Amino acid sequence: MSVGIIVLVVAMLAALGFFLGRRRAVALSDESGNKLHSLAGYYGQTVALFTAVPALVLLMAWLFVQPVIVESRADAMIPDSVIPEGGARSLVISDVRRIADGLIAVMANTELSASALVDGEVDVTTIRARLAEVGVALAGDVPPEVFEAAKVYSAESRYGSMAMSVAVLALAVGMGLWSFMRIRTDMRARNISESFVKALLIGSSSVAILTTVGIVWSLVFETINFFGMYPASEFFFSTVWNPQFRGGSTLGILPLLWGTLYVSFVALLVAVPIGLMIAIYLAEYAGKSLRNFAKPAIEVLAGIPTIVYGLFALITVGPLLRDYLAQPLGLGSSSSSVLTAGLVMGIMIIPFVSSLSDDIINAVPQSLRDGAYALGATQSETIKQVILPAALPGVVGAILLAASRAIGETMIVVLGAGAAARLDLNPFQAMTTVTVKIVSQLTGDTEFASPETLVAFALGLTLFVITLGLNIVALIIVRKYREQYE
């Protein structure tokens, strides 16, 4: 039984429990003449929650634990002699997983049983033919140990799925019956239902924190593996980025950091002044009809796919800058440059600054404006000396959001700035960023355990630390200014 069907059956059982629980509460109230402690719907909700929540929790835990156990069993069956010279065990495990998935599909579509597969009742030739029927082609030199591990993997996965279906549905029925039999007129069903909802809200609030912890942990773990293979001093202080997937790589982060900061600086140099002026005009000068038209029109820029911006940079902006600025000034002859990517990226992040700043400026109390006007200040003086200082923390937040968006952009940089890692002040030269190299190092047929692949995690962690540091510094500045203003 598939996971989707299990979830659907549990949902149907929960719905049935709701109606039966509500009906039982009403019936008990009529028979005894006592009033229910809670509304009848709360009793139904209690039965539905006890039916669905424990079963779904068990389902998620099973889906997480079963692959780990099955894969560890299959891994233990593969001797070191099967691992190709210079290869990785993970590649052999991926072959085992691929063959096992094909065998599971074969068992689902034919009368082939898991016990017959594990006991060796089916020969290798038949297995190959059956796998070919479901679209799994095997090379002629697949070791027998890999076949055996795949057979065990598929059989245990199938047994585990069957056991999961039985356990989840049995738990749903059992907990539903237990909660149904507990219904009494004095039962505090509302408190139970609200406790479930409160736990759900707490769990939802924890998702962001747990996601951040998971991201940081994965980056730290793989970065430690990388620095075990490649010296940290050369990574942080080398000015050369030259990955060679056959060894002898030079993986210095400085050219990538320089390109990231350079492109982001150009983008912010475009977006921040224009965005702030747009926000001030819309909030303080524009009429209602113009504001209602202009603000959504500007926000459309944020909804354009980045690949479209990249093509715009490659086809239009780059050639214009090359023909009318770079070549006449003798500064370059390439349409891919820092200035190309920065200008287009700056246009893209204008709504992040303008829209958020506009909302923040509108949130400044009208009493501050009235007080400034009463003291004889003009409108421009009020904006400069009262409104912008009051809105500064929010404006800084909008700028930081735009900066984060610029630092994490990839497609515009690939098409507009090129892929050359270099340290140069010339804005008409092609450069690249950290995010572009993260993508390039994680794509292809490179072995995952090699330094040339694991360097992507070190790049990501370094970028994460730099962004976190910038946010902390900005938060300190904003708090100090807010204290002076208050």
C-alpha positions, -999 to 999 in steps of 0.1 A, spaced: 0 0 0 15 33 -10 20 62 14 -7 83 -4 -33 56 1 -24 52 37 -28 89 44 -61 88 25 -74 59 46 -63 75 79 -80 107 68 -112 88 61 -110 70 95 -105 104 112 -136 118 94 -156 88 104 -144 91 140 -154 128 141 -190 120 131 -193 89 154 -177 108 183 -200 137 179 -230 114 176 -221 95 208 -217 127 228 -251 139 218 -266 105 225 -250 104 260 -263 138 268 -298 129 258 -298 96 277 -284 110 310 -300 144 308 -267 160 318 -252 188 298 -220 182 279 -189 199 293 -180 211 257 -197 215 224 -205 182 207 -181 191 179 -152 190 203 -159 154 211 -158 145 175 -126 165 171 -110 145 199 -117 112 183 -105 124 149 -73 138 164 -65 106 183 -72 86 152 -51 106 128 -22 123 147 -5 92 163 -9 72 131 6 100 109 35 105 134 43 68 132 41 69 94 66 98 92 90 81 117 88 48 98 95 65 65 126 81 80 140 51 99 133 22 75 156 34 46 184 39 71 181 4 85 176 -13 52 205 5 35 228 -3 64 220 -40 60 227 -39 23 259 -20 29 271 -47 53 267 -73 25 291 -55 1 328 -64 6 355 -40 0 367 -61 -29 336 -51 -49 344 -14 -47 362 -2 -79 397 11 -76 394 49 -70 357 46 -67 334 52 -37 312 29 -17 283 54 -22 283 47 -59 280 10 -54 251 16 -29 234 38 -54 236 8 -79 221 -14 -52 193 10 -47 186 14 -84 184 -24 -89 163 -28 -57 138 -2 -70 135 -21 -102 129 -54 -83 102 -37 -62 85 -26 -94 88 -62 -108 73 -76 -76 44 -51 -78 36 -60 -114 42 -97 -114 37 -127 -91 74 -127 -81 75 -128 -43 102 -114 -20 108 -147 -3 115 -164 -37 139 -136 -46 159 -138 -13 159 -177 -13 175 -177 -48 146 -194 -65 150 -169 -94 182 -169 -114 202 -139 -125 191 -142 -162 154 -140 -152 161 -111 -129 178 -92 -157 149 -99 -181 124 -88 -155 143 -56 -148 145 -48 -185 108 -50 -186 105 -21 -161 132 0 -178 162 -9 -156 192 -18 -178 222 -35 -162 258 -36 -173 272 -70 -179 298 -68 -151 274 -63 -121 291 -83 -92 270 -111 -76 274 -94 -42 256 -63 -56 228 -85 -68 224 -102 -35 224 -69 -16 198 -55 -40 176 -86 -35 178 -82 3 172 -44 0 141 -49 -22 127 -77 0 132 -59 33 118 -27 18 87 -46 6 83 -63 40 88 -30 58 62 -13 36 37 -40 44 44 -39 81 42 -1 80 7 -2 64 -5 -27 90 10 -8 120 -2 26 109 -38 15 102 -39 -6 133 -28 23 154 -53 46 138 -82 22 144 -70 13 180 -65 49 191 -98 59 174 -117 32 193 -100 41 226 -109 78 223 -144 69 212 -149 47 243 -136 75 266 -164 99 257 -184 110 287 -206 140 294 -180 154 319 -151 148 295 -131 181 289 -131 176 251 -125 212 244 -93 213 265 -80 181 247 -88 195 213 -72 229 221 -41 212 235 -37 193 202 -40 226 183 -15 243 206 10 215 201 4 219 163 11 256 165 43 250 185 54 224 160 47 248 131 67 275 149 96 251 154 98 243 116 118 274 108 142 268 137 147 231 130 152 238 93 179 263 100 196 239 124 194 211 98 209 234 71 237 245 93 244 210 105 246 196 70 269 224 59 292 220 90 294 182 87 304 182 50 327 212 55 346 193 82 350 164 57 363 189 31 389 204 54 400 169 63 410 165 26 420 201 17 440 226 39 419 254 53 447 279 49 448 275 11 410 276 9 407 309 28 438 327 16 446 314 -19 438 339 -47 435 311 -73 404 291 -81 413 262 -104 394 230 -97 408 199 -115 386 169 -112 416 145 -115 435 160 -86 459 189 -82 431 215 -76 436 250 -62 404 260 -44 409 295 -31 377 313 -21 390 349 -24 382 354 -61 347 341 -56 341 363 -25 353 393 -44 330 386 -74 300 381 -50 306 413 -31 314 433 -62 283 422 -81 261 427 -50 276 462 -44 268 473 -79 233 459 -76 226 477 -43 242 509 -58 214 507 -83 185 494 -62 188 513 -29 187 550 -41 161 543 -68 140 521 -44 141 547 -16 132 575 -39 103 555 -53 91 547 -17 93 583 -6 74 596 -36 47 570 -34 42 574 3 45 612 6 39 629 -27 19 606 -51 -19 607 -52 -41 578 -43 -49 568 -79 -12 570 -91 -1 550 -60 -26 523 -67 -13 520 -102 24 525 -97 30 502 -67 17 470 -83 34 479 -116 68 482 -98 62 450 -78 58 431 -111 96 433 -114 99 409 -85 77 383 -102 97 381 -134 118 348 -135 155 353 -130 162 334 -163 144 362 -181 166 388 -164 196 367 -173 186 366 -210 180 404 -208 215 409 -195 231 386 -220 213 398 -251 206 435 -244 224 451 -215 258 433 -220 262 442 -257 252 478 -250 277 483 -223 304 466 -244 297 487 -276 291 521 -260 313 520 -228 338 492 -225 353 492 -260 354 530 -265 371 534 -232 395 505 -238 383 486 -207 372 454 -222 356 436 -251 333 411 -235 296 415 -230 298 395 -198 309 417 -169 303 427 -133 285 458 -144 261 439 -167 250 415 -139 250 442 -113 228 466 -133 202 439 -142 203 425 -107 198 460 -93 167 464 -114 154 430 -102 157 439 -64 142 474 -67 108 462 -55 124 446 -24 136 481 -14 107 502 -27 77 482 -16 89 474 19 102 509 25 69 523 13 50 502 38 73 512 65 71 549 58 33 547 57 34 531 91 51 561 107 24 578 129 7 608 114 12 627 146 50 629 139 42 646 106 17 670 122 41 679 149 69 687 124 45 708 103 33 727 135 69 736 142 72 751 107 91 724 89 85 719 52 75 686 37 110 678 26 124 687 60 98 665 76 108 636 54 145 640 60 145 648 97 114 630 111 100 603 88 132 587 75 148 585 110 116 569 124 114 544 95 152 537 95 151 502 112 125 490 87 144 505 58 176 488 69 157 456 70 145 461 35 180 468 23 193 437 40 166 416 24 176 430 -10 213 424 -3 205 388 7 186 384 -26 215 398 -45 241 376 -28 221 345 -35 214 351 -71 228 326 -96 212 327 -131 218 364 -137 254 360 -128 259 330 -150 245 347 -181 255 383 -173 289 381 -155 304 349 -169 321 322 -149 357 335 -146 371 336 -110 394 366 -108 404 395 -86 400 427 -106 387 462 -101 375 466 -137 337 464 -137 338 455 -174 356 422 -168 338 389 -165 337 375 -129 318 349 -110 302 344 -75 301 318 -48 266 306 -57 276 300 -93 305 278 -83 284 259 -57 261 249 -86 290 240 -109 308 219 -83 277 199 -74 268 190 -110 283 164 -132 296 129 -126 322 138 -100 326 116 -70 307 131 -41 335 124 -16 361 143 -35 374 178 -24 362 193 -57 326 184 -48 327 189 -10 341 224 -15 306 235 -24 296 230 12 325 250 25 316 278 1 280 277 13 290 278 50 314 307 44 286 326 26 262 318 54 286 331 81 293 363 62 256 370 57 249 363 94 277 386 104 263 414 82 228 409 97 242 411 133 262 442 126 231 459 110 210 448 140 234 464 164 235 497 144 197 498 142 193 492 179 218 519 188 201 544 165 167 535 178 178 542 213 191 576 204 159 584 185 136 573 213 
